[in-house]
Structure formats: structure tokens, C-alpha cells
Amino acid sequence: MPIVIDTPDDTLTSNLAVCYEVLLYLAGRMARLQPGETLAFVSGDPEAAESIPPWCEMRGFTLLAIEPLADGKQRFLIRR
């Protein structure tokens, strides 16, 4: 059964390619969260699904879900 969280604690949207700069900004947003809180990262980069899961694992975050959106973007639900 998929994890559904209607209202994450924070949301970050980017249409840029997931690169060092985007990951650095994402890390800063995650640092603002308390342990157990969630961030929805919405990415327009079609290759984000290759970058975000290993990044979460390396940082010790839990990737709860990857959801394709109707507009072609992807939503990553990440728990601190």
C-alpha cells in the first residue's frame, strides 16, 4: 500500500536539472525540518528518479514515495 501524506511539512519545486546546486538547496530545506517531518520535492527533471533515491540514502533521509504527476513532473516525498 503506498504511503499517502496529503500535507507535507514543506514543499520545494524545481524545474532545473537535479545537480549539485539543487541538491545543496534541497539539503538546506531538509535541515529546517524536525526529525520525522516530511518534504515534498517536485522536480521537472525527468532523470531526478535516478539522483534523489541515492542522495536520500547517503544523507540518511527516508524516501517515502515517488509519484508521477499529470504535468510530467515527479513528486518525491522525503522524511527527515
N, C-alpha and C positions, 0 to 999 in steps of 0.2 A: 504494500500500500504506500503510495507517495506521501511525503511529508507536505502538508499544506499550512502555510503561515500567511494569513491574509494581510497582516500589517507588520512588516519587519520594523525593527527599531530605527533603521536608517536606510536610505536608498542612494545609490550612486549610478549615474547613467553616463556612458561614454560611447561616442561613435568613432573614436580613434582606434587604431590597431593596438592590441594589448602588447605593450612594450615596457621597457624599464620605467619610463616616466609614469605610465598609467598604473603599473604595479606599485610604484612608490606612493602615489596618491591614494591608491586603494589601501595600502598598509597604514597610511595615516588615518584614514577613515575608520579602519578596523580598530586602531589604537584608542579611538574615542569611546568605543563600546565597552560596556562592562562584560565580564565573563558570562556566557550564556545568552547574550543578546545577539540579534541577527542583523545582517546587512543584505539587502537585495542589490546585486550588481547587475545592471542591464548593459549589455555590450552589443554594439553593432558590428563587431569584428567576427566574421564567420569562423575564424580559427581560434577564438577565445576558449572553446571547449578543450583545446589541446594545451593551453597555457595555464588556465585557472586551477584545475584539479591538482597538478603537481605543486603549484605555488601555495595552495592551501595546505597541502601535506607538509611542505617544507616549513611553513610558518606555524604549524600546529593548530590551524583552524579546521573546522568541520564543514565540509561541503555537503549541505543537506539535499540540494536538488539543482538540477539543470533543466530549465523549462524553455522550450522554443516558444516564441511569441508570434502573433499573427503578422506583425510587420517585418518578420525575418530576423529580428534581434533575438538574443538569448538572455534569460534571467538566471543568475546564479544566486542561490540562497546560501549564505555563509554564516556559520555560527562562530563567535569568538570563544 
